[in-house]
Amino acid sequence: MQRKPVKIDLAVYPVAVRSFLCGGDLYDSSSSPDATVLFVNRDDGFFVKSAAAGALANEAAMTRYMCRLGLGATVLAYVTEKRDWLVTRKVRGHDCTFQRYIERPEQLCDTLAQILRQLHNLDGAACPIQNHTHRYLEAAAKNYRARHFDAQFGYDTAAQAWDVVRQYGHTLETRTLLHGDFCLPNVVLDDWRLGGLIDVGNGGIGDRHVDLFWALWSLRRNLQTDAYRRRFIDAYGRSDVDEERLRIVSAVEAFG
């Protein structure tokens, strides 16, 4: 995770957030153009995330839920005004792009598969986002109409990907508790044990293959090889992995 020292003007922050920004060094930890993230190096550490008004509502709700399950960060404040502000306590440990984990890819692969399996086995009856699949497909349709398309997910054209979504998107299930963006930077390990899941704003009850897709994609990207794909699927449980559904998810993500 990148951390660039920064200075800020406290006056632009909501009163309820300012106290978390005092008394410690500040670093820019942003990784997306849609949100800014500050790391506050004080006590055990805080993250202060800001995005457009309403954009962090799901993340705040899902983070609180994951925390109650013992899987996520503690939400210290959520403020929505002209912008959204979310303050969370730092999860103990390092994310899975940490060199110690990357240099032991077999153990990392197995650990991630086991964590994802455990997450998917949980009862999500109390999850605040029960209709992930509907939202997921609606977002893809909206982005298709807006001509947003990413060719990195295996489809040469938007028409090709949309044809798959149109014909088969309805086969995606809504029955499994998801992280929603199960990538190596979003899984924090504390000495190889799960410290917590972060950036869970895309989570909810949906189709397990969304998480499986991102896990496989991230392993390939972060380890710079696809050599661990089979190992991950075997460690997760091959009988519960449908390659055709992974292809459908890939098509949906082309409009992400």
N, C-alpha and C positions, 0 to 999 in steps of 0.2 A: 504494500500500500504506500503510495507516494505521500510525502509530507513536506510541504514547502512553507517555511516560516512566513507569517503574514502579520500585518497590523490592521486593525479595524476601527471603525467609528461606532462606538456603542450606541449612539443616538439612533441609529437606523434599525436597531433590534428592539423587539417588544420588551416591555418591562419584565415580564415573566421569564424572559430568556437571559437577560443581561447578567444576572448573578452567576450563571454558569460560565460566563466568558471572562470573569475577573480572577486575578490571582494565579494565572498559569500561562505558559507559553502557548501561542496559537499557531496552528499549521493548517494549510489548505490540503484537504484530502479528497477533493472532488474527483470523480471519475466519469461524470456524465455531463453533457451540456444542459441537461434539463434540471439540474439541482447543484447547489453548492454545499460542501460539507467542510466544516471546521473541526479539527481535533484539538481539544483543550487538554494540555498536559498538566493536570492538577489532580491530586488525590489518586484515584484509580483510573482517571481519564474519562472524558465525555466527548460525544460527537454531537454537533449542532448542525442539522440539515435544514436547508431552506429550498422551497420550490414554489411554483405558482399556487395561488389560493385553491385549496381543495385537493391538490395533487398528492399530499401525504396522508390523507385520511385513511386509506386502506392500509398503508404501511404502519401507521400508528396502531390501528386496530389489530392487525396481524402480529405486530411485534409484542403487544401486550398479551395476546393469546399464546404465542410461542413461549413467552416468559412464564406464563402460568403453567405451561407444560414442562418447564425446566429446560427449554431448548433455545431460548432467545435472550436478547438484551433487555434490561430494565428501562422502561420509558419514564423519564423524569419530567417531561413537559411536552405538551402538544398545543400549539397556539395557531389559530387560523384567523388572519386578518386580511390585509391586502396580499399577503403571502402566507404560506404555511411554514411553520417552524416545528421541528421535532428534535428533542434532546434525549439522547440515550446514553446509558453508562457503557463504557467500553467492556466488551466481553473478554474474559481472561484468556490469553493465548495468542496465537498467530494464525492468520488465514493459511489456506493450503497452498498458496504460492510461495510460502516461506521456504528458503533454501533447504533447511533441514528435512522438510517433507518432500520437496521435489526430487532430492537426490536419492530417495528411496521409493521409486515409483510403484513397485509391486505392493508394498505395504500401504502406500497412499491410496492406490486403486481399491484394494480390499477394504480399507477403512471407510472410504467414501461410499462404497456399495453397501456396507453394513449399516452406516448411518442412514442412508436413504431408505433402505428396507425397513429399518425401525420406525422412521417417520411415516412411511406409507402404511404400516401396520397399526398405527394409532387410530383410535375412534375420534373422528372429527365432528361429532354431533354439535359441539359448542363452538365450532369455528365461525367467526363472524362473516366470512365470505363463503356462502353455500353454493353459489352459481358461477364458479370460475369458468366452466366451459362455455356457458352462454356469453359471458363478458369477453372471453378470449376470441370467440368467433365473430362477435359484433365488432371488436376492435380491428380484426383482420379485414372485415368487410368495409369498414370506414376508411382504412388506410388504402385498400384496393381502389376505392372510389376516388381517393385523393391522389392516386398514382404514386404512392410510396411503395417501393419495392427494393429488396436487398437480394442480390444474386449470389451471395456467398453460401446460401443454404441448399444448393443443389439443383436449382431450377434456373434455366437460361432466360426465361421471360416471365413477366407478370401473368400473362394469359395462361401459360403452362401451369404455374403454381396455383392460380385461382381455380382452374379447372379441377384440380385435386381437392381443394377446399370445398368447392361447390358440390362435388359429387360425394365426397366421403367425410366432410367435417362433422356431419351429424352422427357418425359412428363413435366419436370420442365420448367417453363416459364422464360421469360426474359422481364419483364415489370414493375418491382417495384424497387424503390431506396432502397438499402440495406445498413445497417451498415456493415454486413458481419461477425461480432463477437459480437452480442448483448448480452453481459454478464454483470453481476452486476458491476464488476470492471471497465468496459468500459463506464459506464454511470455516469456522474458527476451531482449531484444535489446541488443546492444552496438554502437551506431552502425549500426543496421539489419541487422547480422549476428547470427545466432543466438548468444546467450550461453549459453543452456541452457533445458531444460524442467524445471519444478518441479512439486511436488505430483502425482507420478506414481503414487500408491498405487492408483489404479483402472485402471492399465494392464495390458497382457498381450497375448496373441495372441487376437484376436477379429475382429469385423466392422468394416471401415473406416468404416461409416456412423455408428458411435458417435462417433468423433472429428469426422466431418463435421457431424453434428447439433450438437455443442457449439460448433464453430467458427462455424457460421451463427447459432446462438442468441446467442453472445457478441458477434458483430459487430453484430447488431441491438440488443442490450441496451446495449453500450458506446458505439456510434455513434449510438444513438437513431433508427435508420432501418433499413429492410430494403432500401435501395437498392443495397447491395453484394452481395446474395445471388448474383445472376447472374454478377457479375464474379468472385466467389470460386470458384464452381463451374467457370467457364471456365478460370480460372488453375490450378485443381487438375487438371482433366481431366474434362469433362462426360461422356465415354463411360463413366467408372467411377463415376458417381453415379446411384443408383437412387432416385427420389423415393418409391417405395413402401416401400423399406427405411428411408428417413428417417422415414416415417410410423410404421413398426413401432417404431423406436427411440424415437420420441416417446411412444408408448404405454408402452413399458417404463419410460422415465424418469418417467412420471406416478406410478410406484410407487417412485421412487428415495429 
